[in-house]
Amino acid sequence: MLNNILDNIKKKSLKERFLLVLGILFFCLYLVLGLFIIFMNNFPLDMQPVYRVAFGVLLIAYASFRFFRIINDNNN
């Protein structure tokens, strides 16, 4: 399975590989930002904890959506 993924990446053009790396970077960014917002005690914006957790969960859900899109695009 790992060999298939590596072969698919090698077959991609330079532009497609760059967009793959950029997609992975933004997936990690949204995931870390969501976790950061949820678990930071002294958040600089004045938000109630319930809204802060909801916003963090929303960011993590969006990160998972981006992850599944990257996986589906990589299979093609």
N, C-alpha and C positions, 0 to 999 in steps of 0.2 A: 504494500500500500504506500509506504514511504517512497519507494522507488518510482511509483506511478506519479506521485505528486512532484517529485524532483524532475521527472521527465517532462511533465506538463509545464513546469516553470522554465526549463531549458528551451522548450519549443516556442515560448512567447518572445515577441519582439522586445526591444529595449524599452519602448514606450509602455507596453503592457506590464513588463516587470517593474518599471518605475511606479506605475499606478497601483500595482499590487503592494509594493513596499509602503507607498503613501497610505493606502487603505488600512494596512496593518498598523501603521503609526497612529492614525486617527482612531482606530478601534481602541488601542491602548490608552490614548489620550482621554477619550470619553469614559472608559472604564475607571481609570485612576481619578479623574475629576469627580465622577459620581461617588466613589468611595471616600474621596477627600471631603466632599461636601457632607456626607452622612456622618463621618466619624470625627470631624474637626469640632472641638469644643468651643473655641472662641472664633466663630465664623464672622468675618468682617461685615457682612450684610445683616441688617436687623430683620431676621426671619424667625418665626416660631419653629420649634423643633419638628413639629408634624409636617410643615411645608418643606422644611429643609430635607427631611428624609424622603418625602414624596418626590422632590426634585432630583435627589440623588438616585432614587430607584428609576425614575424616568430616564436619566442619563445612562444608567447601566442597561436598561432595556433597549435603548437606542444603540448602545455599543454591541449588544448581542445581535440586534438586527443587522448591523453592519458586518459583523463576523459571519453570519450565515450568508449574506450576499457575497462576501469574499470567497467563502467556500464554494458556493454555487458557480461563481464566475471562474474559479480556478479549475473546476471539473470540465469546463467546456474547452 
